[in-house]
Amino acid sequence: MRLLLTLALRNLFRHKRRTALTALALMLGIALMVLGRAWTAAMEKAVVEPAKDSTLGHIQVYAKDAAADEGGEISFIVPQNNYRLIPQPKPLIDRMLATEPRLAAGLSRLMVGALLSSGDESMEGILIGIDPAARAAVYPAIALREGRHFEPGEKGVLLNRGVARKLGAKVGDTIVALGNTSDGRMSAVKLDVTGIWWVKGLEAYEWGACYADLAAVQELMDAPDQAGVLVLRQKDPKAEAAPIAAALNAAFAREGVAAEARTWEEMGGPFIGGMTLTRFVADIMDMVMTLIVAAGVLNTALMSVFERTREVGTLRAVGVRRSRVLVLYLAEAVLLGLGAAVMGGALGATAVVVFGRIGIPAFSEAQRYSYGGDYLFPTLDWWSVVTVPALMVVVCVIAAFGPAVMAARMRPADSLRYV
């Protein structure tokens, strides 16, 4: 084996330029794949994780016929005042938490589209009514630029900076929300501005949304003790949500509860849409990079077979078995792949560390929307640094297998004709 490795190294360095170009392509491919996976993971962490901790939760429970008046499909965008509501939501939350040990907390939420006014200024916005007693447990990512979170019963509201700027409102002011009740009548409620909210990483998703006291939104809609959706948080944030949603739906069916549980993936709206597209593009890039690398290695191996016909014939003539010839060519592919894999993994890891510090800038509004802000900061994943190079070494071996078999099948008599 030592002799075969020595011969393999000699053969690789016989054509330095060709070997260097193939190794360079392999190295850059590995580096780009490592960086691409870190980029994809960073987008999910920067957008999807904060979304789960500030609006999506892990599981959402709606009335069974919630969207019957809206075409039957529940939408992330449509405010829940257009849906059929859940009566007495708090007892239902308590029952779910008591029967499903994988759940940690839950809150009642009710959204309504409203006209927000302060002084002479007004604008359309969305009030997200939440139970302030459960906010910290279910929506831990809601932070404050200034002010404080509202307390139960004080009819408080957290404005986002866009709404506050448009209305000229600040902490301590009072705004008026004008909207429709659940049966279509006009209604209004006064709200005290207790703070300006934000979620790190979701600056591009703030829109006109404002978090308000659930009781105040229920008053605006004349829907006492009702909610549009129950948002639940798991004890293990990394666990799959689908099995818990299925268990809840089974319990609803047994107990005759007219409700339906859905996962955050189903209700992710623009967050999941952007992430799905990013993953698809990243997978396509990985496939293209793999094909390019495989084609390069295949070309190098084929050229080596054709150029060393006489050498292979000599080896076979002196008694070298076909299996040894096969192993020789595969050893060249392994050595080429290992060398490029080490350098490519190191280059990719270095790129991730550098961009993790300076950030990957968003060059367009669409990118800013995908990043959730102006910059994306990837983090180093050692699993990708190991698995991507290892995968590409396997690709090198597979690409070289055909030429290696071709060389091993050469007959000494035919090969020695080239002498």
N, C-alpha and C positions, 0 to 999 in steps of 0.2 A: 504493500500500500504506500509505503514511503517513496518507493521508486515511481509509482504512478503519480503521486502528488508532485514530485520533482519534475516529471515530464510535463504534467499539466501546467505548472508554472512557467516552464521554459516555452511551451507552445503559446501561452498567453502573451509573453513578452517578445515573442518572435515578431509579431506585428503590433508594435507599440501604439501606433496611431489608431488603428482600428479598435484595439482593445480599449484605449483611452476614450474614444468617442462613444463606444457602447457603454462603458462604465459611467461616463458622464451623463448620458441619457437616463440610465438606470438610477443614478444618484439623484438627479434633479426630479425624476418622477416620484421617487420615494419621499423626497423632501416636500414636494408639493402635496402629496397625499397626506402626509402627517400634518402639514399646515391646514389643509382643507378640512380634515376631521376636527382639528381644534377650532377652526372657524365655525363649523356647523354646531359643535357642542357649545361654543360661546354664544351663538345666536339663541340657542334653546335656553341656555342659562340666563341670558340677558333679558329675554322677552317672555318666554313661556313660564319659567319659574316665578318671576314677580307677578305675572298674570294670575297664576294659581293662588298666590298669597294675597291678592288684593281684589279680585273680582270673580274668577272662575271657581275657586275652591277645588276640591277633588271630585265631589259628587254634587249634582244638583237634582232636587226633587221638585217636580211640577205636578199640578192637577192632571188627572188622567186625560181630560179633554181640554187641556189648557189652550191649545191653539185651534180649537174647533171653529172659531169665528175668524181665523187668520189663515185659512187654507190648510190647516192640519199640521203645519210644520213650525216648530219652535225655532225662532231666530235669535242669534246673539244680539242683533242690532235693534230689533223691535222692542220698545219699552214694555214692561210686563203689565202696564195698565190696560193693554189691549188683550190680555189673556184672561181666562177664567181663573179666579183666585182660589187659594187654599184657605179654608176657614180654620180658626184656632191652630195656628202653626206651632206655637210653643209646646203644647202637649204632644204633638206628633214628633217634634224633634226629640223630646225627652224619651219617647217610646223607642225611637230608632237608636238613640245612644245606649239605652238600657239593653236592647236585644242584639245589637251588633257591636261586639267588643273591639273591632278594628277601627271604630270611629272615635275621634277625640272630642269634637265639638261641632256645633251647628248654630246657624243664625237665620232669622227670617229676613227676607229682602223684598222690597217692592219698588219698582222703577216707574217713573212717570215723566212724560214729556211736558215741559212747562215753560211759560214765559216768565223770565226772571227780571225783576226791576229793582233799581236803586236810584232814588232821586229822579232825574230826567232821563236816565239811561235804561235801556231794556234790551234783552236778547233771548233767543231760544236756547234752552238747555235741557239737561236730563237730571232729575233728582233721583239718586239711588238711596232709598230709605233702608237703613240697616239698624239692627238692634245694637245699641251702643254697649250693652252689657256683655255681648259675645264678640264684639269687634276684634279685640286683641287676640282672642283664641283662634278665630277663623281667618281674619284678614290682618296678619301681623306685618305685612309690607306697607300698609298705609302709614306714611310718615308725614311730618309737618314741616313746611318751610317757615312758618311762624304761627303763633297762637297755641291753642290746645284742642284736644278732642272734646266733643260735646258729651254731656252727661244725660242719662235717661230722663225724659220728661221736660227738658228745657227748650225743645224746638230749635236745636242748633243745626248749623250747616257748615260743612267744609267746602270752600270754593277752590277750584283750581286756578292757577295764576292767570290763565287766559280770560276766564269769566271775571275774576277780580279786576283785571286791567280794563276790560270792556265796560264793566259797570262802575268802575271807580270806587269799588267797595274795599274796605279794609277790616281787619279784625276789630270787633266791637260794634260794627254797623249792623243795620237791619235791612234785609231785602224782602221783597214780596214775590211769592210764586203764584202764578195764575195758571190753572189747568182745568181739566175736565174730571168730574167724578166718574165712578164706574158705570153710572147710568146715563152719562152724557151731559149733565148739568155743569155750568161754570162754577168754579170754586177758587178761593184764594186763601193763602196762609202766610203769616209773617214768620221769618226765620232769622235767628241771631247768628251772625258770622262769628264763629269761635276760632277758626283757623284756616290756613291755606294748605291744602294737601298736595302731596306728590308721592310717586312711587319710583324709586331709583331704577332706571332702565326703561321706564315706560313713559318718558316725557312726550314722545311722539303720539301716544295713545290717549292723552288726557281729554281731547275733544272739549265738549261743553259739559262734562259730567261733574256733578257735585254730590258728595255724600251728606245725607241729611238724617235726622232722627226718624226712625221708622214710624213712630206715633204721629209725627207731623205730616208725613206723606200719606198715612192712612186717613188723617183728617182731611187733607186736600182731596183725596179721592172718595171721601165718605165711605170708607171700607174698614170699619173698626175690626180689630183682631183678625185681619186677613193678610196674606202675603202672596206674592207672585211666584216666588221660588224659595226653597229652603236650601241653603248652601252648607255643605258638610265638609269637615276636614278630617283626614285620616291620622291615626297615631303614627304610622310609618309613611312619610311623604313620598318615599321612593317605591312603595308597593304598588302593584297594579290596581287600578280603580274598578276595572270591569267585574271582577268576582264579587266585590262588595255591592256594586249596583245590582248585580244579578240576585244576590241574597236579599237585598231590600225589596226588589220587585216580587220575588217569591213570597216574602212575608206580607206584602201588600195584597197579593192575590189570595193568600190564606185568610187574612183578616178582613177582606172586603174593603180595603182602603182605596179610594179613588185617586191614586197617586202613581207617579212613574219616576224612577230614578235614572239619571243619565250621567255618564262620565264626563270629566273635563275635556277629554279628547273629542267627544261628540259635540260639546258646547263651546269649543275653543274659538269659533269664528275666525277673525282675521289673524289671531295669534297662531293657530294651528295651520291655517292656510299658507301663511308665509313660511312656516317651519317645514311643511310638507314639500313645498316647492324647493326650498333650500336643500333638503335631503335628496330630492330627486336629481337636482343639478349636480350635487356632490357625488352621487352614485354614478351618474353618467361620466363625470370627469374621471373618476377612479377607473371605470371600465375602459375609457379611451386611453388613459395613461398605461394601463395594464397591457392593452393591445399593442401600443407603441413599443413598450419595453420588450414584449414577447417577440415582436417582429424584428427588433434589433438583435436580440440574442439568436433568433433563428437564422438571420442572415449571417451573423458572425460564425455560427456553428457550421452552416452549409459551406461557406467559403473555406473554412478550416478543413472540412472533409475533402473538398475538391483539390485543395492545394497540397494535401498530405497523402494523396493516393499512394505514391511510391513508398512513403514511410510506413503506412498501414500495411502494405503488401510485404515489406521487409519484416515487420513485426510478426505478421501471420506466418511468414515463411520459416522464421526461427522458432516457431512453436507457441507463440502467444495466443491464448484462447480468445474466442470471440467475446466472451464475457469481460475479459480484461480490457479489450479495446472499447467496449461499451462503457465500462467504468471510467476509463481514461477521459473520454469525451464528457461524460457527466461530471467528472471531477473538475474539469475546466469550467463548466457552467456554474458549479457550486462555488468555486474559488472566485470567479468573476462576480457572482451574485453576492457573496459574503463581503467582499471588499467594498462594492458599491453600496450594500445595505448598511454597513457600519458608517460610511461617510454620509450617505443620504439621511440616515436616522439622526446623526449628529447635526447635519445642516438643518433638517426640519425642526428639531428640538430647539436649536439656536434661534431660528426664525420665529417660532412660537413665543419664546421668552422675550425676544426683542419687541414683537408686536404686542405682547402682553403688557409691556411697560409704556410704549408710546401710543398704542392703540391703532386700529385699522380705521381710517377716516371714512365717513359716508360722503360720497361724491355727488349724491343726488337725493331728492326728497324720498324716492322709493327706497334707497338704501337706509336712509335715516329711519324710515318707517319699519324696515326689517330689523335694524339694529336696536330700535327703541330709543335711540339717541344719536349723538353726533359721532361717537366712536364705539368701536367694538374691541373688547379686550380679551383675547383668547387665553386660555390657561393650558399648561403643559399636561398632557395625559400620557403617562409612561406606558400604558397598555398599548396605545396606538404607536408609540415609538418602537415598541418591540414587535407587535403583530404585523404592521405594514411591511417593514423590511423582511421579516420571516416569510410573509406571503409572497413577496417579490422574488425571494430566493427560490421558492417552490415554482414560481412562474418561469424562472430561468431554466430550472431542471426540466420542466415539462416542454419548454420550447426547444431545448437541445436534445430531447429524447429521440425525436425522429431522425435528425442527422447522425446521432450516435448509433442508432440501429442500422442506418445505411452503411456507416463505416464498419460496423462489426460484421456485416453480411458480405463484405468484400472478399472475394477469393484471391489467395496469394498469386495464382497464375495470371489472373486478369490485372491485378494491381501492379505486378512487376513488369508488365508490358510498357508501363510509363517510364521505366528506367532508361 
